[in-house]
Amino acid sequence: MNFGDVINNVVTRTKRGDKVDVISQAVNKSVADFCRMQKFGRDLAYEEWAVPAASQGSTLLHVAWSELAYTVREFELVRGINDSCGLEKIASNQTLVRGKVVEGTYYESGAGLHLSLRAPTDVILLSYYHLPPRLSVASDTNWVTEAIPDELIERASAILFRTIGEDKESGNLMQLSMLAYERAMRDIT
């Protein structure tokens, strides 16, 4: 099912053809919500980030978010290509211990990913979960619209009903969508 079909089904279910813009936002929010609830293999990205020539030989590196193919939701693995084990995620205030940089770690900031490697490397291996691209055109699809369209329609309908003050109907549909999602999740993962 494509984005346009999902929107039409929500309009049919809610009888609110005047709220197509809100429905469009509700569908995208529902896709993001469903993807955030579970780590799906379909949302797993793998990248090999080439260390810039100016930074080669350094053990302290920075990877800007804009240099990655997708928006990162959660890292599964971060490591240098010549390192046998992954880097440990730490908080930004834990990078120094007794004035020394803690090696074998990384932390995330608003600017990007900050790495403290055990040894210099030419390539950083990154494996991370991301959200599917935002749906914008009627013909757009992603794995959520194809694998669990009914759950998506119910959740988007629930979100629409909440925005127009129909809290009881919203609650009922949200509960139904979650029960159906939990059942479908067993088949998806």
PyMOL commands that set and color helices and strands:
alter all, ss='L'
color gray80, all
select helices_A, chain A and resi 3-14+17-36+41-43+53-55+65-67+92-94+143-147+149-163+167-188
alter helices_A, ss='H'
color red, helices_A
select strands_A, chain A and resi 44-50+60-64+72-80+88-89+96-97+100-101+105-108+112-116+123-130
alter strands_A, ss='S'
color yellow, strands_A
deselect
rebuild
show_as cartoon
